[in-house]
Amino acid sequence: MTVTANGLAELHALAGSDLGVTDWLEVGQDRIDTFADATDDHQWIHTDPEKAVQGPFGAPIAHGYLTLSLFIPLFTGLLDVRGVTTKVNYGLDKVRFPSPVKAGSRIRLRATLASVDDVPGGVQIAVDGTVEIEGGDKPACVLRSLSRFYS
């Protein structure tokens, strides 16, 4: 379920809120291969399913940065900020990849709006996110993301 903030004042009021969890998203080999092509990272652990079966994870795995990049499309399913002119990624404070995402796995995002702070012309939010792997005992990614919204 998407949380909606109508303007910066409502966004401020959501500081500290649990934003919930997204639907599951499959990370298939086609997505992994497309990411490899876009980034020129064709390491066999990602793009050679036959060889990867013999590797340390028993299957090809998604790039950590692919998993991280999926934060934005997943996050937009949790928080919709209306009444602003511009939304930008500002950076990351911390990122860890505790467990690999095997090709064909499904992931989802669980997030909390950790803080909302005023900046010139808008606000900066910090979101604590955990990318979970369906059936996994450890998350794929744990991060703090920073975004800015301008009025």
C-alpha positions, 0 to 999 in steps of 0.5 A: 500500500502506497503512503501519500504525502500531499506536500512537504508539511505532510511529508514532515509529519511522516518522519519516523513512519514505517512505510511498509513492504512492497510486492515481490519483484522477480530478478531473472537472468534477462534482467541480470544480463541487461544490467551487465550489458549496461554496466560492462560488468560481465563477470561469469558469476552473473552472466554464465549460468552453466559456470555459475552453477559450479561457483560458490552460490550454486547459481548465477547471482545478480550484481549487488548494484543491480539489487541496489538500483531496484531500490527506486522502482520498489520505493516508489511503490511505498511513498508518493510525494505530491505537490512538489516540482522536483524529486532527486536522489541525493546519495547513500549513507550506507549500503551492505549486501549480506546475501546474494540474489540468485537469478530467478529469485524474488525480492521486495523492499521494507522501508522506514522514513527515518528522517525529514530535514529542511534544505534550501527550497525543500526537504531531504529525506533519509530512508532506511531500507531492507531488500528481502529475498523470498525464502531467505534468512538474510537480506540482499541489501540494507541501505540508507538512501537520501532523496530531496524534494523541492517545492 
